[in-house]
């Protein structure tokens, strides 16, 4: 009984799903933090230069 359940459980890519979700969450946090830094430090919208920098960091 338990062996059958275990096999079924292993088929579900739960850890993979969680890692992907966490990874995308981390990217969003990084983008928001970088944008917030720019706004608080320079009181302006980040330039295309800094957006490229964000993309490279997240990449």
Secondary structure, DSSP 4 states (H G I P E B T S, - for coil): -HHHHHHHHHHS-HHHHHHHHHHHHHHHHHHHHHHHHHHHHHSSPPPHHHHHHHHHHH-
